[in-house]
Amino acid sequence: MPASDRAETVGALIAACADLSTFSRNLSHLVSLLRQGALRPAEEYWPMLTTLSIDVREHLDHLTRALVDLQPRRGRGMQQRRSGATQPGARS
């Protein structure tokens, strides 16, 4: 992966993690409001809750793709070593 693509992918990964962190803070605040019996302020979170499952799944899918893109690709050398083929200069 070219360095510019890698930097872009890492940036997207950081942004997605920040979004998940915001979800976490919002959910924690909502739980706190519900424990206090503050139903009116808790109602403000209803729009977020209606799409939360979809939003979290989209972020996790995005994170998964980014992490896969950042994984080093296995070259032919790795495949040859795994298949038992000897490398030039290797002892038999």
Phi and psi restraints in degrees (range 20) as a CNS / XPLOR table:
assign (resid 1 and name C) (resid 2 and name N)
       (resid 2 and name CA) (resid 2 and name C) 1.0 -61.2 20.0 2
assign (resid 2 and name N) (resid 2 and name CA)
       (resid 2 and name C) (resid 3 and name N) 1.0 151.9 20.0 2
assign (resid 2 and name C) (resid 3 and name N)
       (resid 3 and name CA) (resid 3 and name C) 1.0 -58.3 20.0 2
assign (resid 3 and name N) (resid 3 and name CA)
       (resid 3 and name C) (resid 4 and name N) 1.0 -38.5 20.0 2
assign (resid 3 and name C) (resid 4 and name N)
       (resid 4 and name CA) (resid 4 and name C) 1.0 -65.7 20.0 2
assign (resid 4 and name N) (resid 4 and name CA)
       (resid 4 and name C) (resid 5 and name N) 1.0 -40.0 20.0 2
assign (resid 4 and name C) (resid 5 and name N)
       (resid 5 and name CA) (resid 5 and name C) 1.0 -66.6 20.0 2
assign (resid 5 and name N) (resid 5 and name CA)
       (resid 5 and name C) (resid 6 and name N) 1.0 -39.8 20.0 2
assign (resid 5 and name C) (resid 6 and name N)
       (resid 6 and name CA) (resid 6 and name C) 1.0 -62.7 20.0 2
assign (resid 6 and name N) (resid 6 and name CA)
       (resid 6 and name C) (resid 7 and name N) 1.0 -44.5 20.0 2
assign (resid 6 and name C) (resid 7 and name N)
       (resid 7 and name CA) (resid 7 and name C) 1.0 -62.8 20.0 2
assign (resid 7 and name N) (resid 7 and name CA)
       (resid 7 and name C) (resid 8 and name N) 1.0 -40.6 20.0 2
assign (resid 7 and name C) (resid 8 and name N)
       (resid 8 and name CA) (resid 8 and name C) 1.0 -64.9 20.0 2
assign (resid 8 and name N) (resid 8 and name CA)
       (resid 8 and name C) (resid 9 and name N) 1.0 -42.3 20.0 2
assign (resid 8 and name C) (resid 9 and name N)
       (resid 9 and name CA) (resid 9 and name C) 1.0 -64.4 20.0 2
assign (resid 9 and name N) (resid 9 and name CA)
       (resid 9 and name C) (resid 10 and name N) 1.0 -43.5 20.0 2
assign (resid 9 and name C) (resid 10 and name N)
       (resid 10 and name CA) (resid 10 and name C) 1.0 -63.2 20.0 2
assign (resid 10 and name N) (resid 10 and name CA)
       (resid 10 and name C) (resid 11 and name N) 1.0 -40.8 20.0 2
assign (resid 10 and name C) (resid 11 and name N)
       (resid 11 and name CA) (resid 11 and name C) 1.0 -61.0 20.0 2
assign (resid 11 and name N) (resid 11 and name CA)
       (resid 11 and name C) (resid 12 and name N) 1.0 -42.8 20.0 2
assign (resid 11 and name C) (resid 12 and name N)
       (resid 12 and name CA) (resid 12 and name C) 1.0 -65.6 20.0 2
assign (resid 12 and name N) (resid 12 and name CA)
       (resid 12 and name C) (resid 13 and name N) 1.0 -38.1 20.0 2
assign (resid 12 and name C) (resid 13 and name N)
       (resid 13 and name CA) (resid 13 and name C) 1.0 -63.3 20.0 2
assign (resid 13 and name N) (resid 13 and name CA)
       (resid 13 and name C) (resid 14 and name N) 1.0 -43.7 20.0 2
assign (resid 13 and name C) (resid 14 and name N)
       (resid 14 and name CA) (resid 14 and name C) 1.0 -63.5 20.0 2
assign (resid 14 and name N) (resid 14 and name CA)
       (resid 14 and name C) (resid 15 and name N) 1.0 -43.1 20.0 2
assign (resid 14 and name C) (resid 15 and name N)
       (resid 15 and name CA) (resid 15 and name C) 1.0 -63.7 20.0 2
assign (resid 15 and name N) (resid 15 and name CA)
       (resid 15 and name C) (resid 16 and name N) 1.0 -41.6 20.0 2
assign (resid 15 and name C) (resid 16 and name N)
       (resid 16 and name CA) (resid 16 and name C) 1.0 -65.1 20.0 2
assign (resid 16 and name N) (resid 16 and name CA)
       (resid 16 and name C) (resid 17 and name N) 1.0 -38.6 20.0 2
assign (resid 16 and name C) (resid 17 and name N)
       (resid 17 and name CA) (resid 17 and name C) 1.0 -65.6 20.0 2
assign (resid 17 and name N) (resid 17 and name CA)
       (resid 17 and name C) (resid 18 and name N) 1.0 -37.4 20.0 2
assign (resid 17 and name C) (resid 18 and name N)
       (resid 18 and name CA) (resid 18 and name C) 1.0 -64.1 20.0 2
assign (resid 18 and name N) (resid 18 and name CA)
       (resid 18 and name C) (resid 19 and name N) 1.0 -39.8 20.0 2
assign (resid 18 and name C) (resid 19 and name N)
       (resid 19 and name CA) (resid 19 and name C) 1.0 -63.4 20.0 2
assign (resid 19 and name N) (resid 19 and name CA)
       (resid 19 and name C) (resid 20 and name N) 1.0 -43.5 20.0 2
assign (resid 19 and name C) (resid 20 and name N)
       (resid 20 and name CA) (resid 20 and name C) 1.0 -64.1 20.0 2
assign (resid 20 and name N) (resid 20 and name CA)
       (resid 20 and name C) (resid 21 and name N) 1.0 -36.1 20.0 2
assign (resid 20 and name C) (resid 21 and name N)
       (resid 21 and name CA) (resid 21 and name C) 1.0 -63.5 20.0 2
assign (resid 21 and name N) (resid 21 and name CA)
       (resid 21 and name C) (resid 22 and name N) 1.0 -40.0 20.0 2
assign (resid 21 and name C) (resid 22 and name N)
       (resid 22 and name CA) (resid 22 and name C) 1.0 -63.5 20.0 2
assign (resid 22 and name N) (resid 22 and name CA)
       (resid 22 and name C) (resid 23 and name N) 1.0 -43.0 20.0 2
assign (resid 22 and name C) (resid 23 and name N)
       (resid 23 and name CA) (resid 23 and name C) 1.0 -56.7 20.0 2
assign (resid 23 and name N) (resid 23 and name CA)
       (resid 23 and name C) (resid 24 and name N) 1.0 -45.4 20.0 2
assign (resid 23 and name C) (resid 24 and name N)
       (resid 24 and name CA) (resid 24 and name C) 1.0 -60.5 20.0 2
assign (resid 24 and name N) (resid 24 and name CA)
       (resid 24 and name C) (resid 25 and name N) 1.0 -46.6 20.0 2
assign (resid 24 and name C) (resid 25 and name N)
       (resid 25 and name CA) (resid 25 and name C) 1.0 -62.4 20.0 2
assign (resid 25 and name N) (resid 25 and name CA)
       (resid 25 and name C) (resid 26 and name N) 1.0 -42.9 20.0 2
assign (resid 25 and name C) (resid 26 and name N)
       (resid 26 and name CA) (resid 26 and name C) 1.0 -62.8 20.0 2
assign (resid 26 and name N) (resid 26 and name CA)
       (resid 26 and name C) (resid 27 and name N) 1.0 -42.6 20.0 2
assign (resid 26 and name C) (resid 27 and name N)
       (resid 27 and name CA) (resid 27 and name C) 1.0 -65.2 20.0 2
assign (resid 27 and name N) (resid 27 and name CA)
       (resid 27 and name C) (resid 28 and name N) 1.0 -40.5 20.0 2
assign (resid 27 and name C) (resid 28 and name N)
       (resid 28 and name CA) (resid 28 and name C) 1.0 -61.7 20.0 2
assign (resid 28 and name N) (resid 28 and name CA)
       (resid 28 and name C) (resid 29 and name N) 1.0 -42.8 20.0 2
assign (resid 28 and name C) (resid 29 and name N)
       (resid 29 and name CA) (resid 29 and name C) 1.0 -64.9 20.0 2
assign (resid 29 and name N) (resid 29 and name CA)
       (resid 29 and name C) (resid 30 and name N) 1.0 -41.9 20.0 2
assign (resid 29 and name C) (resid 30 and name N)
       (resid 30 and name CA) (resid 30 and name C) 1.0 -60.6 20.0 2
assign (resid 30 and name N) (resid 30 and name CA)
       (resid 30 and name C) (resid 31 and name N) 1.0 -46.6 20.0 2
assign (resid 30 and name C) (resid 31 and name N)
       (resid 31 and name CA) (resid 31 and name C) 1.0 -60.3 20.0 2
assign (resid 31 and name N) (resid 31 and name CA)
       (resid 31 and name C) (resid 32 and name N) 1.0 -42.2 20.0 2
assign (resid 31 and name C) (resid 32 and name N)
       (resid 32 and name CA) (resid 32 and name C) 1.0 -60.6 20.0 2
assign (resid 32 and name N) (resid 32 and name CA)
       (resid 32 and name C) (resid 33 and name N) 1.0 -45.0 20.0 2
assign (resid 32 and name C) (resid 33 and name N)
       (resid 33 and name CA) (resid 33 and name C) 1.0 -61.8 20.0 2
assign (resid 33 and name N) (resid 33 and name CA)
       (resid 33 and name C) (resid 34 and name N) 1.0 -42.1 20.0 2
assign (resid 33 and name C) (resid 34 and name N)
       (resid 34 and name CA) (resid 34 and name C) 1.0 -66.0 20.0 2
assign (resid 34 and name N) (resid 34 and name CA)
       (resid 34 and name C) (resid 35 and name N) 1.0 -38.6 20.0 2
assign (resid 34 and name C) (resid 35 and name N)
       (resid 35 and name CA) (resid 35 and name C) 1.0 -63.9 20.0 2
assign (resid 35 and name N) (resid 35 and name CA)
       (resid 35 and name C) (resid 36 and name N) 1.0 -32.4 20.0 2
assign (resid 35 and name C) (resid 36 and name N)
       (resid 36 and name CA) (resid 36 and name C) 1.0 -82.4 20.0 2
assign (resid 36 and name N) (resid 36 and name CA)
       (resid 36 and name C) (resid 37 and name N) 1.0 -7.9 20.0 2
assign (resid 36 and name C) (resid 37 and name N)
       (resid 37 and name CA) (resid 37 and name C) 1.0 77.8 20.0 2
assign (resid 37 and name N) (resid 37 and name CA)
       (resid 37 and name C) (resid 38 and name N) 1.0 16.9 20.0 2
assign (resid 37 and name C) (resid 38 and name N)
       (resid 38 and name CA) (resid 38 and name C) 1.0 -85.3 20.0 2
assign (resid 38 and name N) (resid 38 and name CA)
       (resid 38 and name C) (resid 39 and name N) 1.0 78.7 20.0 2
assign (resid 38 and name C) (resid 39 and name N)
       (resid 39 and name CA) (resid 39 and name C) 1.0 -71.7 20.0 2
assign (resid 39 and name N) (resid 39 and name CA)
       (resid 39 and name C) (resid 40 and name N) 1.0 -38.4 20.0 2
assign (resid 39 and name C) (resid 40 and name N)
       (resid 40 and name CA) (resid 40 and name C) 1.0 -59.9 20.0 2
assign (resid 40 and name N) (resid 40 and name CA)
       (resid 40 and name C) (resid 41 and name N) 1.0 -52.9 20.0 2
assign (resid 40 and name C) (resid 41 and name N)
       (resid 41 and name CA) (resid 41 and name C) 1.0 -62.3 20.0 2
assign (resid 41 and name N) (resid 41 and name CA)
       (resid 41 and name C) (resid 42 and name N) 1.0 -31.9 20.0 2
assign (resid 41 and name C) (resid 42 and name N)
       (resid 42 and name CA) (resid 42 and name C) 1.0 -66.7 20.0 2
assign (resid 42 and name N) (resid 42 and name CA)
       (resid 42 and name C) (resid 43 and name N) 1.0 -29.9 20.0 2
assign (resid 42 and name C) (resid 43 and name N)
       (resid 43 and name CA) (resid 43 and name C) 1.0 -62.0 20.0 2
assign (resid 43 and name N) (resid 43 and name CA)
       (resid 43 and name C) (resid 44 and name N) 1.0 -23.4 20.0 2
assign (resid 43 and name C) (resid 44 and name N)
       (resid 44 and name CA) (resid 44 and name C) 1.0 -63.9 20.0 2
assign (resid 44 and name N) (resid 44 and name CA)
       (resid 44 and name C) (resid 45 and name N) 1.0 -20.3 20.0 2
assign (resid 44 and name C) (resid 45 and name N)
       (resid 45 and name CA) (resid 45 and name C) 1.0 -87.9 20.0 2
assign (resid 45 and name N) (resid 45 and name CA)
       (resid 45 and name C) (resid 46 and name N) 1.0 -3.6 20.0 2
assign (resid 45 and name C) (resid 46 and name N)
       (resid 46 and name CA) (resid 46 and name C) 1.0 -56.7 20.0 2
assign (resid 46 and name N) (resid 46 and name CA)
       (resid 46 and name C) (resid 47 and name N) 1.0 -47.0 20.0 2
assign (resid 46 and name C) (resid 47 and name N)
       (resid 47 and name CA) (resid 47 and name C) 1.0 -58.6 20.0 2
assign (resid 47 and name N) (resid 47 and name CA)
       (resid 47 and name C) (resid 48 and name N) 1.0 -37.8 20.0 2
assign (resid 47 and name C) (resid 48 and name N)
       (resid 48 and name CA) (resid 48 and name C) 1.0 -65.6 20.0 2
assign (resid 48 and name N) (resid 48 and name CA)
       (resid 48 and name C) (resid 49 and name N) 1.0 -40.1 20.0 2
assign (resid 48 and name C) (resid 49 and name N)
       (resid 49 and name CA) (resid 49 and name C) 1.0 -68.2 20.0 2
assign (resid 49 and name N) (resid 49 and name CA)
       (resid 49 and name C) (resid 50 and name N) 1.0 -31.1 20.0 2
assign (resid 49 and name C) (resid 50 and name N)
       (resid 50 and name CA) (resid 50 and name C) 1.0 -67.1 20.0 2
assign (resid 50 and name N) (resid 50 and name CA)
       (resid 50 and name C) (resid 51 and name N) 1.0 -25.1 20.0 2
assign (resid 50 and name C) (resid 51 and name N)
       (resid 51 and name CA) (resid 51 and name C) 1.0 -115.4 20.0 2
assign (resid 51 and name N) (resid 51 and name CA)
       (resid 51 and name C) (resid 52 and name N) 1.0 4.8 20.0 2
assign (resid 51 and name C) (resid 52 and name N)
       (resid 52 and name CA) (resid 52 and name C) 1.0 -57.4 20.0 2
assign (resid 52 and name N) (resid 52 and name CA)
       (resid 52 and name C) (resid 53 and name N) 1.0 -47.4 20.0 2
assign (resid 52 and name C) (resid 53 and name N)
       (resid 53 and name CA) (resid 53 and name C) 1.0 -59.3 20.0 2
assign (resid 53 and name N) (resid 53 and name CA)
       (resid 53 and name C) (resid 54 and name N) 1.0 -45.4 20.0 2
assign (resid 53 and name C) (resid 54 and name N)
       (resid 54 and name CA) (resid 54 and name C) 1.0 -65.6 20.0 2
assign (resid 54 and name N) (resid 54 and name CA)
       (resid 54 and name C) (resid 55 and name N) 1.0 -44.8 20.0 2
assign (resid 54 and name C) (resid 55 and name N)
       (resid 55 and name CA) (resid 55 and name C) 1.0 -61.5 20.0 2
assign (resid 55 and name N) (resid 55 and name CA)
       (resid 55 and name C) (resid 56 and name N) 1.0 -44.0 20.0 2
assign (resid 55 and name C) (resid 56 and name N)
       (resid 56 and name CA) (resid 56 and name C) 1.0 -65.8 20.0 2
assign (resid 56 and name N) (resid 56 and name CA)
       (resid 56 and name C) (resid 57 and name N) 1.0 -43.0 20.0 2
assign (resid 56 and name C) (resid 57 and name N)
       (resid 57 and name CA) (resid 57 and name C) 1.0 -61.0 20.0 2
assign (resid 57 and name N) (resid 57 and name CA)
       (resid 57 and name C) (resid 58 and name N) 1.0 -43.0 20.0 2
assign (resid 57 and name C) (resid 58 and name N)
       (resid 58 and name CA) (resid 58 and name C) 1.0 -62.4 20.0 2
assign (resid 58 and name N) (resid 58 and name CA)
       (resid 58 and name C) (resid 59 and name N) 1.0 -42.1 20.0 2
assign (resid 58 and name C) (resid 59 and name N)
       (resid 59 and name CA) (resid 59 and name C) 1.0 -66.1 20.0 2
assign (resid 59 and name N) (resid 59 and name CA)
       (resid 59 and name C) (resid 60 and name N) 1.0 -41.9 20.0 2
assign (resid 59 and name C) (resid 60 and name N)
       (resid 60 and name CA) (resid 60 and name C) 1.0 -65.2 20.0 2
assign (resid 60 and name N) (resid 60 and name CA)
       (resid 60 and name C) (resid 61 and name N) 1.0 -39.1 20.0 2
assign (resid 60 and name C) (resid 61 and name N)
       (resid 61 and name CA) (resid 61 and name C) 1.0 -62.6 20.0 2
assign (resid 61 and name N) (resid 61 and name CA)
       (resid 61 and name C) (resid 62 and name N) 1.0 -42.7 20.0 2
assign (resid 61 and name C) (resid 62 and name N)
       (resid 62 and name CA) (resid 62 and name C) 1.0 -62.8 20.0 2
assign (resid 62 and name N) (resid 62 and name CA)
       (resid 62 and name C) (resid 63 and name N) 1.0 -44.0 20.0 2
assign (resid 62 and name C) (resid 63 and name N)
       (resid 63 and name CA) (resid 63 and name C) 1.0 -62.7 20.0 2
assign (resid 63 and name N) (resid 63 and name CA)
       (resid 63 and name C) (resid 64 and name N) 1.0 -41.9 20.0 2
assign (resid 63 and name C) (resid 64 and name N)
       (resid 64 and name CA) (resid 64 and name C) 1.0 -61.3 20.0 2
assign (resid 64 and name N) (resid 64 and name CA)
       (resid 64 and name C) (resid 65 and name N) 1.0 -46.5 20.0 2
assign (resid 64 and name C) (resid 65 and name N)
       (resid 65 and name CA) (resid 65 and name C) 1.0 -62.2 20.0 2
assign (resid 65 and name N) (resid 65 and name CA)
       (resid 65 and name C) (resid 66 and name N) 1.0 -41.2 20.0 2
assign (resid 65 and name C) (resid 66 and name N)
       (resid 66 and name CA) (resid 66 and name C) 1.0 -64.0 20.0 2
assign (resid 66 and name N) (resid 66 and name CA)
       (resid 66 and name C) (resid 67 and name N) 1.0 -43.5 20.0 2
assign (resid 66 and name C) (resid 67 and name N)
       (resid 67 and name CA) (resid 67 and name C) 1.0 -65.9 20.0 2
assign (resid 67 and name N) (resid 67 and name CA)
       (resid 67 and name C) (resid 68 and name N) 1.0 -37.7 20.0 2
assign (resid 67 and name C) (resid 68 and name N)
       (resid 68 and name CA) (resid 68 and name C) 1.0 -63.9 20.0 2
assign (resid 68 and name N) (resid 68 and name CA)
       (resid 68 and name C) (resid 69 and name N) 1.0 -42.8 20.0 2
assign (resid 68 and name C) (resid 69 and name N)
       (resid 69 and name CA) (resid 69 and name C) 1.0 -62.5 20.0 2
assign (resid 69 and name N) (resid 69 and name CA)
       (resid 69 and name C) (resid 70 and name N) 1.0 -30.9 20.0 2
assign (resid 69 and name C) (resid 70 and name N)
       (resid 70 and name CA) (resid 70 and name C) 1.0 -83.1 20.0 2
assign (resid 70 and name N) (resid 70 and name CA)
       (resid 70 and name C) (resid 71 and name N) 1.0 -13.3 20.0 2
assign (resid 70 and name C) (resid 71 and name N)
       (resid 71 and name CA) (resid 71 and name C) 1.0 -68.2 20.0 2
assign (resid 71 and name N) (resid 71 and name CA)
       (resid 71 and name C) (resid 72 and name N) 1.0 137.3 20.0 2
assign (resid 71 and name C) (resid 72 and name N)
       (resid 72 and name CA) (resid 72 and name C) 1.0 -65.3 20.0 2
assign (resid 72 and name N) (resid 72 and name CA)
       (resid 72 and name C) (resid 73 and name N) 1.0 140.7 20.0 2
assign (resid 72 and name C) (resid 73 and name N)
       (resid 73 and name CA) (resid 73 and name C) 1.0 -79.3 20.0 2
assign (resid 73 and name N) (resid 73 and name CA)
       (resid 73 and name C) (resid 74 and name N) 1.0 141.6 20.0 2
assign (resid 73 and name C) (resid 74 and name N)
       (resid 74 and name CA) (resid 74 and name C) 1.0 -84.2 20.0 2
assign (resid 74 and name N) (resid 74 and name CA)
       (resid 74 and name C) (resid 75 and name N) 1.0 126.5 20.0 2
assign (resid 74 and name C) (resid 75 and name N)
       (resid 75 and name CA) (resid 75 and name C) 1.0 -87.4 20.0 2
assign (resid 75 and name N) (resid 75 and name CA)
       (resid 75 and name C) (resid 76 and name N) 1.0 -177.2 20.0 2
assign (resid 75 and name C) (resid 76 and name N)
       (resid 76 and name CA) (resid 76 and name C) 1.0 -63.8 20.0 2
assign (resid 76 and name N) (resid 76 and name CA)
       (resid 76 and name C) (resid 77 and name N) 1.0 -31.9 20.0 2
assign (resid 76 and name C) (resid 77 and name N)
       (resid 77 and name CA) (resid 77 and name C) 1.0 -59.7 20.0 2
assign (resid 77 and name N) (resid 77 and name CA)
       (resid 77 and name C) (resid 78 and name N) 1.0 -40.3 20.0 2
assign (resid 77 and name C) (resid 78 and name N)
       (resid 78 and name CA) (resid 78 and name C) 1.0 -66.2 20.0 2
assign (resid 78 and name N) (resid 78 and name CA)
       (resid 78 and name C) (resid 79 and name N) 1.0 -40.4 20.0 2
assign (resid 78 and name C) (resid 79 and name N)
       (resid 79 and name CA) (resid 79 and name C) 1.0 -65.9 20.0 2
assign (resid 79 and name N) (resid 79 and name CA)
       (resid 79 and name C) (resid 80 and name N) 1.0 -39.5 20.0 2
assign (resid 79 and name C) (resid 80 and name N)
       (resid 80 and name CA) (resid 80 and name C) 1.0 -66.0 20.0 2
assign (resid 80 and name N) (resid 80 and name CA)
       (resid 80 and name C) (resid 81 and name N) 1.0 -42.2 20.0 2
assign (resid 80 and name C) (resid 81 and name N)
       (resid 81 and name CA) (resid 81 and name C) 1.0 -64.0 20.0 2
assign (resid 81 and name N) (resid 81 and name CA)
       (resid 81 and name C) (resid 82 and name N) 1.0 -39.3 20.0 2
assign (resid 81 and name C) (resid 82 and name N)
       (resid 82 and name CA) (resid 82 and name C) 1.0 -68.6 20.0 2
assign (resid 82 and name N) (resid 82 and name CA)
       (resid 82 and name C) (resid 83 and name N) 1.0 -33.1 20.0 2
assign (resid 82 and name C) (resid 83 and name N)
       (resid 83 and name CA) (resid 83 and name C) 1.0 -81.6 20.0 2
assign (resid 83 and name N) (resid 83 and name CA)
       (resid 83 and name C) (resid 84 and name N) 1.0 -4.8 20.0 2
assign (resid 83 and name C) (resid 84 and name N)
       (resid 84 and name CA) (resid 84 and name C) 1.0 93.8 20.0 2
assign (resid 84 and name N) (resid 84 and name CA)
       (resid 84 and name C) (resid 85 and name N) 1.0 -1.1 20.0 2
assign (resid 84 and name C) (resid 85 and name N)
       (resid 85 and name CA) (resid 85 and name C) 1.0 -67.6 20.0 2
assign (resid 85 and name N) (resid 85 and name CA)
       (resid 85 and name C) (resid 86 and name N) 1.0 142.6 20.0 2
assign (resid 85 and name C) (resid 86 and name N)
       (resid 86 and name CA) (resid 86 and name C) 1.0 -86.7 20.0 2
assign (resid 86 and name N) (resid 86 and name CA)
       (resid 86 and name C) (resid 87 and name N) 1.0 147.2 20.0 2
assign (resid 86 and name C) (resid 87 and name N)
       (resid 87 and name CA) (resid 87 and name C) 1.0 -88.0 20.0 2
assign (resid 87 and name N) (resid 87 and name CA)
       (resid 87 and name C) (resid 88 and name N) 1.0 152.1 20.0 2
assign (resid 87 and name C) (resid 88 and name N)
       (resid 88 and name CA) (resid 88 and name C) 1.0 -57.5 20.0 2
assign (resid 88 and name N) (resid 88 and name CA)
       (resid 88 and name C) (resid 89 and name N) 1.0 134.1 20.0 2
assign (resid 88 and name C) (resid 89 and name N)
       (resid 89 and name CA) (resid 89 and name C) 1.0 84.7 20.0 2
assign (resid 89 and name N) (resid 89 and name CA)
       (resid 89 and name C) (resid 90 and name N) 1.0 -1.3 20.0 2
assign (resid 89 and name C) (resid 90 and name N)
       (resid 90 and name CA) (resid 90 and name C) 1.0 -81.8 20.0 2
assign (resid 90 and name N) (resid 90 and name CA)
       (resid 90 and name C) (resid 91 and name N) 1.0 148.7 20.0 2
assign (resid 90 and name C) (resid 91 and name N)
       (resid 91 and name CA) (resid 91 and name C) 1.0 -81.1 20.0 2
assign (resid 91 and name N) (resid 91 and name CA)
       (resid 91 and name C) (resid 92 and name N) 1.0 142.1 20.0 2
